[in-house]
Amino acid sequence: MFPYFTQRMFARSARLAPLAEIAGQHLERLDGSGYPRGLSGAALSPAVRLLAAADVYQALLEPRAYRPEYSPADAADVLRAEVRAGRLDGDAVHAVLGAAGHRVARRREWPAGLTAREVEVLALAAQGHSTKEIAGRLVISPKTAGNHIERIYLKTGCSSRAEASLYAMQQGLLGELRAAQR
């Protein structure tokens, strides 16, 4: 319950009040598995996502009563695994690892092992585009677009476009299409 009390204490200070919500949500996770409120996806601001990644990284570097501290390389591996599992934001983890002095790949890791192309397809599908329209926009064949959609379903555990659209929204992937079109 300490995130709840942290948020309440920050809210009482004029200088810390703007950070109260961020501090109170730093243990929330993209997939809704965090606490105290079980928030997920779009409900988590970029600042909360960044603080969550930084908090996990720092906690892993410290010894605990139940485990020794992780090496920086092992801690980085754990953060990357959390991204693949859909619990931490890939951009936030990338920023934290870069700031901590790790070599970071230019290529981003996406949740559920999605590829960059699959994220583009998913974002277009979530916007309501048909398979044929997705193919036209991405200059690929409709069969290839359909194959991407099937792999997206398999990787994300979704069985419909509506469910995949919700997954994309929860993972913050809808903005990726706008970023890719720039």
N, C-alpha and C positions, 0 to 999 in steps of 0.2 A: 504493500500500500504506500510505500514511500513516494512513488511518482505523484500520487494524489496530494500528499502533504507538501511535497515540493512545490507543486502548482499553487496550492493555497498560500504558502509562505511567500512565494515570488509575487503573487497578486497583491499582497499587502504593502509592497514596496513600490513607490512611484517609479523608481529606476528599473526595477526588475519585472514589473507588471507586463511589459510587452513580450517578455520571454517566458511568462508563466505557462502558457499553453504548450509551447515547444518543450519545456523542461518536464512537464507532466505527461507528455506523450512519447518520450524517448524509448520506452520499452514496448511500444506497439510495433507490429510487424505487418508487412504488406499483405500477407495471407490471412490476417485477422487472428493469428495465434498469440499475439502479444497481450500485454495488460497495462493498465487496469481496465480499459473499456473495450478491448477487443476490436479496435478500429482497424480498417484495412484500406488498401489501395488509395483511391482518390481522396479519402478523408485525411491522409497524411501529407502534410506540406513538404516541400523540398527541404526545408530547415529541419523538420522532424526526422526525415529520412537520413539526412547527413549526420545529425546528432546520434541517431540509433547506430549507424555504422561505426562512428567514432567510439561510442560507448562499448560496443562489442569488441572492437579491436583492442582498446585499452584494457578491458577486463581480461581478455585472453593473455595479455602480457604480464599480468599480475598473478602471483601464486595464490591459490585458494586452499582452504583446509582440506578439500576433497581432491585436489589435483595440483601438480606443479605448474609454474608458468609455461606458456607456449613460447617457442622461439618466434621472432618476427615473421620468418618464412612460413611457419606452421599456422600462425595466426592469420596471415594473408590467405592461406589455403582454406581455412575455415570460413572466412568472409566470402570468398569466391563460391564455396559450396552453398552458403546461405543465399546467395544471389540465384544460383541454379535451382534451389529449392523454392524460390519465390518469396522468401521471408525478408530479404534486404534488397534495397534499390541498387541496381548496377552502377548508375552514375555516382551515387553517394559512395559506394565502396571504392570505385575507381578514384574518386577525389581523395578519400581518406588514405588509401594505399599510396597514392602519389605524394601526398603531403608527408607521409611517414617515411618517404625515401625509397619505396619499392619501385622497381621497374614495372611500369604498367603498359600493357599492350594498347595499341591504338584501337584495336578491335574490341568492341564491347561484348560482355557476356550478357545474354538475355535469359529471362526466367524460363524454366522448364526445358532448357537446352534449345530454344528456338534460334533459328538463324536470322540474320538481318533481313533477308528476303521474306522469310515467314512472318516476321513482324510487320513488314510492309503490307503483305497480303492480309494479315489479320486486321490491321488498322483499316484497310479499305473495306473488308467484309463487315467490320463493326460499324462502318458508316452507311451500310446498307447496299453496297454495290454488289451486283451479281458476279458470278464467276467470269462471265464473258466481259463485263465491264472492267473487272480487276485485270484480266489478261490484256485488254486494250490499253489501260493506263500504264501497266508495267512492261508493255511490249513483249509479252510472252504468249504462248498458245493457251487457249482455254483448258486443254488437258493438263498442262503444266500448272496452271493456277489451281485446278481441281486437286492435283496431287499435293500441292502445298497445303491446301485446306485440309485434306485428309491427314497429313503429317501433323498439322497444328492440332487437330482433334486428338490424335494419338498422344502427342507430347503433353498436352495440357489436361487431358482427361475429360475433355468436353465432347458432347455428342450432337450439338446443334450450333447454328450461327448465333442464336441468342445467348446461349451459354458461353460461347467463345467471345462474344462481344462484351459480356459482363466480365469475363476473365481479363480481357484487354484493358477495360476500364479500371479494374481493381489493381492491375499491375502498372498502371500509368503508361500504357503503351500507345494510347490514342494520339498523344502529342508527337510520337515518333514519325508519323507520316508527314506532319507539317515540317519537322526538322529535316527529313529526307528530301522534301520538295524544294528546299531553299537552295 
